[in-house]
Amino acid sequence: MAATPVIHSPPAVKDDPKGWSLTVVGYSTACLGLVAFLTINGSAGLSSAAGMVTAILIVAGLVIPAFGMLQKARVVNPVQRGARRGLDMQAAGLVGLLVGVILIVFISSFSGYVAGAGLVAVSGVFAFAGVSFFRKYAGRITILALGTILIFLGVELIAISNVAAADYLVSQLENTILADVGATVTAYGCVVSAYTFFVLPQGWGSASAHN
C-alpha cells in the first residue's frame, strides 16, 4: 500500500520576532506616556519639559507598534493574505489614532476636537476590523480585540469630553476627570495589547488557533 503524502501548510508568518518585539515595546512606551499624562493632567506650575516628554512617549508609543506590525506584515507568507491585511489595517488604525491625538491635543479648538473624535472613531473601526482579518491565524484574538477597543475607546472619551467642554456642557474639572478616565482606559488597553503581542507568537501560524 502506498503511503499517503502529508502536506504541511506553510505557517502564516516566518519566525521573525523583531516585529512582535517592536509592538510590545511600543505599547509599553505608550502606557508609560499615559501614566505620565495622568500625573500632570490638571496640575499647575509644571514645566513645559514634562509635557514634552509625555507627548514624545505617547507619540513613540503609537508609531513603534505600527512600525512593528508593518515589519511583521512584510514576512507574512504570501498565501496567508488575510494575516497580512489584518496587520496592515491594525498599523493604519494606529497611525489614524496618532493623527487624531494630534488634532485633539495640539489643535485646541472645537473643530479640532470634533475632527479628532471622528478620525479616532474611524481608525478604531479600521483597527478592530484588522483584528478580525487575522483571527484564524493566531490565538488570543479575543484579548487583542479587547485591548484594541480599550485603546480607541479611551481616546474617544477624551475627545468627546473636550468637545463637551468647548461647548460648555461640562466644567473644566469634569473635563479633567473624564480625560483621566479616558487615559486610564487607554493605558489598560495598551497593557492588554502589549501582553497579547508578547504571547502571540506561541499561537501564530496555526489555522485552528483562535479564541
C-alpha positions in Angstrom: 0.0 0.0 0.0 1.4 3.4 -1.0 1.9 5.9 1.8 -0.3 8.9 1.6 1.9 12.0 1.4 1.3 14.5 4.2 1.1 18.1 3.1 2.0 20.7 5.6 0.5 24.1 5.1 3.1 26.9 5.4 3.0 29.0 8.5 1.3 32.3 8.3 4.4 34.2 9.4 8.1 33.3 9.3 10.0 33.2 12.5 10.9 36.8 12.9 10.4 38.2 16.4 11.5 41.7 15.6 8.0 42.9 14.6 6.5 41.5 17.8 9.2 43.0 20.0 8.7 46.4 18.5 5.0 46.2 19.0 5.4 45.2 22.7 7.9 47.9 23.3 5.7 50.5 21.6 2.6 49.7 23.6 4.6 49.7 26.8 6.0 53.1 25.9 2.5 54.4 25.2 1.4 53.1 28.6 4.3 55.0 30.3 3.3 58.2 28.4 -0.3 57.8 29.6 0.8 57.3 33.2 2.8 60.5 32.9 -0.2 62.2 31.4 -2.3 61.1 34.4 0.4 62.6 36.7 0.5 66.0 35.1 -3.1 66.5 33.8 -4.8 69.3 35.6 -1.7 70.2 37.6 -0.5 73.7 37.7 3.1 75.0 37.7 4.6 72.1 35.7 7.5 72.8 33.3 6.9 72.5 29.6 9.6 69.8 29.5 7.3 67.4 31.4 4.6 67.9 28.8 7.1 67.5 26.0 8.4 64.2 27.4 4.9 62.9 27.9 4.0 63.8 24.3 7.1 62.1 23.0 6.3 58.9 24.9 2.7 58.8 23.6 3.7 59.6 20.0 6.5 57.0 20.1 4.1 54.5 21.7 1.8 54.7 18.7 4.5 54.9 16.0 6.6 52.0 17.2 3.8 49.3 17.3 2.5 50.5 14.0 6.1 50.0 12.5 6.4 46.7 14.3 3.1 45.4 12.7 4.2 46.6 9.2 7.6 44.9 9.8 5.8 41.6 10.7 3.4 42.0 7.7 6.5 42.0 5.4 7.3 38.4 6.4 3.8 37.1 6.3 3.5 34.1 3.9 2.0 35.3 0.6 -0.6 32.5 0.8 -2.0 33.9 4.0 -3.2 37.3 2.7 -5.7 37.7 5.5 -2.9 37.8 8.1 -1.0 40.5 6.2 -4.1 42.6 5.6 -5.0 42.4 9.3 -1.6 43.6 10.4 -1.7 46.4 7.8 -5.1 47.5 9.0 -4.0 47.5 12.6 -1.0 49.6 11.7 -3.1 52.0 9.7 -5.6 52.3 12.6 -2.7 53.3 15.0 -1.5 55.9 12.5 -5.0 57.3 12.3 -5.2 57.3 16.1 -2.0 59.3 16.2 -3.3 61.9 13.8 -6.5 62.1 15.8 -4.5 62.6 19.0 -2.5 65.4 17.4 -5.8 67.1 16.3 -7.2 66.8 19.8 -4.1 67.9 21.7 -2.3 70.4 19.5 -5.2 72.0 17.7 -7.1 73.0 20.8 -10.3 74.2 19.1 -13.9 72.9 18.8 -13.3 71.9 15.2 -10.0 70.1 16.1 -11.8 68.1 18.8 -14.6 67.1 16.5 -12.3 66.2 13.7 -10.1 64.2 16.1 -13.1 62.4 17.6 -14.3 61.4 14.1 -10.9 60.2 13.0 -10.3 58.2 16.2 -13.7 56.5 15.7 -13.0 55.6 12.0 -9.5 54.4 12.9 -10.8 52.3 15.7 -13.2 50.5 13.4 -10.4 50.0 10.9 -8.1 48.6 13.6 -10.8 46.3 15.0 -11.5 45.0 11.5 -7.8 44.3 11.2 -8.0 42.0 14.2 -10.9 40.1 12.7 -8.9 39.5 9.5 -6.1 37.5 11.1 -8.1 35.9 13.8 -7.8 32.4 12.3 -4.0 32.6 12.1 -3.3 33.3 15.8 -4.6 32.6 19.3 -5.7 35.0 21.9 -7.5 37.2 19.4 -10.4 37.9 21.8 -7.9 39.5 24.2 -6.3 41.5 21.4 -9.7 42.7 20.3 -10.4 43.9 23.9 -7.1 45.7 24.0 -7.8 47.4 20.7 -11.3 48.5 21.8 -9.9 49.9 25.1 -7.2 51.9 23.4 -9.5 53.7 21.0 -12.4 54.0 23.4 -10.3 55.8 26.0 -9.0 58.3 23.4 -12.5 58.8 22.1 -13.7 59.6 25.6 -11.1 62.3 25.9 -12.1 63.8 22.5 -15.8 63.8 23.4 -15.0 65.3 26.8 -13.1 68.1 25.1 -15.9 68.7 22.7 -18.4 68.9 25.6 -16.1 71.3 27.5 -15.6 73.5 24.4 -19.4 73.7 24.1 -19.7 74.5 27.9 -21.6 71.3 28.5 -19.2 70.1 31.2 -17.0 72.1 33.6 -13.2 72.2 33.4 -12.9 69.9 36.5 -15.3 67.4 34.9 -13.3 67.6 31.7 -10.1 66.8 33.6 -11.7 63.9 35.3 -13.1 62.5 32.1 -9.7 62.9 30.4 -8.1 61.0 33.3 -10.7 58.2 32.9 -10.0 58.1 29.2 -6.3 57.9 29.6 -6.7 55.2 32.2 -8.8 53.1 29.8 -6.3 53.6 27.0 -3.4 52.7 29.3 -5.2 49.4 30.2 -5.7 48.8 26.5 -2.0 49.2 25.9 -1.1 46.8 28.7 -3.6 44.2 27.3 -2.3 44.7 23.8 1.4 44.5 24.8 0.7 41.3 26.7 -1.2 39.8 23.8 1.6 40.5 21.3 4.2 39.2 23.8 2.5 35.8 23.9 1.0 35.9 20.4 3.9 34.2 18.6 3.2 31.0 20.6 -0.1 30.6 18.7 0.7 32.4 15.5 0.5 30.4 12.3 -2.0 27.8 13.5 -5.1 27.9 11.3 -7.1 26.5 14.2 -5.8 28.6 17.0 -8.3 31.2 17.9 -10.4 32.2 20.9 
